[in-house]
Amino acid sequence: MNLAPKTAGKGGTTITYLEAGSGTPLVMLHGIGSAARSFRDQLDGLSANHRVIAWDAPGYSGSAALAPEAPTADDYAVRLATFLDDLGIDACHLLGHSLGCLMAARFTVRHPDRVRSLSLCSIAAGQGLLPEVERRKLLDQRIGDLATLGAAEMARKRGPRLVAPGASDEVRQRVIDTMAAVRPDGYAQAARMLSTGDIKADVVRLPGTLPVQIVYGDADVITPPAKNQEVAALRPDAPVTVVSNAGHALYVEQPQAFNASVERFL
């Protein structure tokens, strides 16, 4: 499916996004090394029954970066609220992948009436509870890789770790190409948000009546199964789907299995 990017908002609130289908909105939030285009198989496979929308997070592709140099999950949640307002969306199904989970969970805590269901996939829990020295080391390494290597070389270094060992060359290259297009400003802001994030604190604040699901790949080395299970333990009523032969980028590697889990849940 070839979709032309759309633009919502203006000036400091501009967000670029992809959209397909009609009906109840399903809004998808990508991870730190990704973009809206990575969800092309979901825009194709889930749009028969839903209005599927994938945003480029602030500072990614054509989306305006956030004002703070070191934004928090709150800042992304505020921008998401503005984005949904611009699209005339009062409430939606919300899906976050990796870093997008931190954004999705915080938005849901702030606006529980605007979220019909919450899907947390390959959960990045955040590093806010780590010792300061360790947090700083991880942050400096991530930002330093981009500054020293450049986006293309960083993607060649980091990208292959996002997929399972048996992933096809095409899938591996898709992940690398998407990561190679990150913008330094957006990537650095996202890295700083990750450094201070704590998704567990938000998960325990989610409404008890809200449908929540957790999805992860069995070969994920970025946010390993055990880390996803720690979050799942905070929400015992949430169904958990483990996608076989999938790493961190599970929705790119195993789109049919991933889409089926989302469709069943919705």
N, C-alpha and C positions, 0 to 999 in steps of 0.2 A: 504494500500500500504506500503510494507516494502522496504525502500530504504537504501542502504549503503552510509554512509557519504563519500564525496569526499574532496579532499584537493587541494587548489590553492595557489600559491606563495610558499615562503620558508623563513625560519628564522623569522625575525621581521615582515614579511607581510603575514604569513600563515593565510589562512581563510579556515575553514571547512564549507561545505555546502551540501545541498540536491538538486537533480535535476531530473526532469522527463519531457518527451515529447520533441517535436521539433517544429521549427518554430520561429516566432518573440519572443525574450526573454521577460519574465515577471519576474522581480526581486523583491523579497519580503523581507522587513526589519522588524524584530520583535521588541518587546518592552523590557523594562528594566528587567522584571522578566521572560523572555521567552527564546526561542531558535528556531533554524530552524525547529526542529521536531514538533513544535506546528502547523506548516502549512501543516501537512500531508493530510488533507482533501482538501486543495487547490492544492497540488502537484498531487493528484489523480483526482480531479474534473475539473481542468483547463488545464491539460496537453494534452488533445485531440487536442487542437488547438494552444497551445503555448509551448515554451520551458520554463518551470517554474523552477525558481531557488530561494531557500531560504538560505540566509547566516546565519552563526553564527556570530554575531557582534564581533568586537575585544574584547578579554577577556572573551568570552563565548565558552563553549564546547572546541574544539581543536584550536580555533582561537587565534593567538598571540595578547596580549594586546597592547594598544598604548603606545608610549614612555612617553608622559606627564602624570603626576599624575592627573592633572585636565584638561583633554582635552576639546575642544570646538566642536561644530558641524562641524567646518571646518576640524578637525582632522579625524572625521569619514568619511566625504566626500572625503578626500584625499585617505583614505584606500579603500573606495568603488570604486574609479576610478582605483586604482591599481588592485583590484579584477576583475573588468570588463575587464581590459586590459589582465589579465592573462587568462581569459576565451575567449578572442577574441571577445568581445561584443563591438561594436561601439556605439550602441544605443539600448534602451530597454524601455518597459513599466515599471514604477517604482511604487511600492506600499509600503507605510509605515504604520505600526500600532503603535499607542501610541508614545513611544520615537523614534521609527523608522521614524515617520513623521518628526521630527526635522532633522534627517539625510537626509531623502529623499528630503526635501525642500531645504536644504542647498546645496546638490549635484546638484539639478536642477538649482539653481541660479548660481552656479559655472560653470556648463556644460549644458546649455540649449539645445545644439545641440545633446546631448547624451540621451535625454529623450523624448520618443514619447508621453507619457501621464503620469500623476501623480495622484495616488489615495492616499488620506489621510484618514485614518480610526482610529476612537477613538483617536482623536488628543490630544497629549500632547503638550500644547502650550509653555511649558518652564516657568521658574520662574525668568527669568532675570529682569523683571520689578518690582518684589516685593521689599519691603524694605529689606535692608541688614539683619536686625535682623530676619525677618521672613524667608528669604531664608536660613540663617544659621541654624535656628531651624529645618526647614524641612529636610535639608541635614543631619544634625547631627542625627536626629531621624531615617532616612532611613538607613544610614550607621551603626548607633548604633544598630538597630534591628538585622542586619546581624551579627555584631561582638558579640553581647551579646547572641542572641538566637541560632545562627547557621542557615545555609540555610534551613534545614528541618523544624525546628520549626517556622522560619520566614514564610515559605511557608504555614504552617498550619494556621498561624495567618492572613496573608494577602491574600492568595489564594482565599478563599471563597468570598471575596468582589469583585472579578473580574467577577463573573457570576451573572446572574439574580436569584431571589429567587426560581424560578421554575426549575432551571437547574438540570439535572440528576446527580446522585452520580458519574456516570462514567465521565461526563464532568468536574465536580468539582475536581475529583481526578486527571484527566489529567492535569489540570491547576496547581494543587498543586505539582504534581510530577515534572513537567517541572521547576517550580520556585525553587524547592528544589535542583536542579542541578546547580544553578548559582555559578560562581566562585567569591570569594571575590574581586579579583583585577578588573575584568571586571565590576562587579556590582557597585563598588565604583567609577570607572571612569565614568560609565554611569550616576550615580547619580549626579556627579559634572557637567557633561554636561547639564543635566536637570536643574540644579540650575542656570545656566547662559544662558540657551536657550531662544529664543524669536522667535517663528515660524511666528508670525504676520509680523515681519519685513521682513522675507523672502517671505511670500506669496504675499505681495504687490510688490515684485521685480520680480515675475515670469513673463515670456513672456505672453503677451495678447493672443497670438495665441495657446498657449499650452493647450491641453485638460486636465482639472482638475476635479476630482470628490471628494466628501466627503461622508463618510459612517460612521454611528455610531449606537449604540444600544439604544433603548428607555429606558432601565433600567440601564444604565451605571452610577455608582456612583463614578468612578475614574476620568474620563473625562466626566462630565455630558453633556447632550444634549445642554444646554445653552452655554457651552464653545465651543462646536463644531460649534454651530450656529454663535458665534462671529467670528470665522475664516471664515465661509462660507460667512458672510456679506462682507468680503473683496474681495470676488471673486463671484459677483452676477451671472456670467454666468455658474458657476460650478453646475452640478446636485448634489442634496443631496438625499441620500437614508437613511431612518431610518429603521433599522432592528428590527422587533417586538420581544418581549420576549428575548431580548439579553442584556447582561451587557457589560463590558469592553472587555472581550474575545469573542467578537461576532462571529469571524470566527471559533472558536472552538465550540461555543454553537449552532449556526445556520448556519452551513456550506453551506447548499443548497441555502438559501436565500442570503448569502454573496457572494457565487460563482456566482450566477445568476446576482447580481448587477455588479460584476466585468466584467463578460462576456458581458453583454449588453453594458457596457461602452467601452470596448476594441473593 
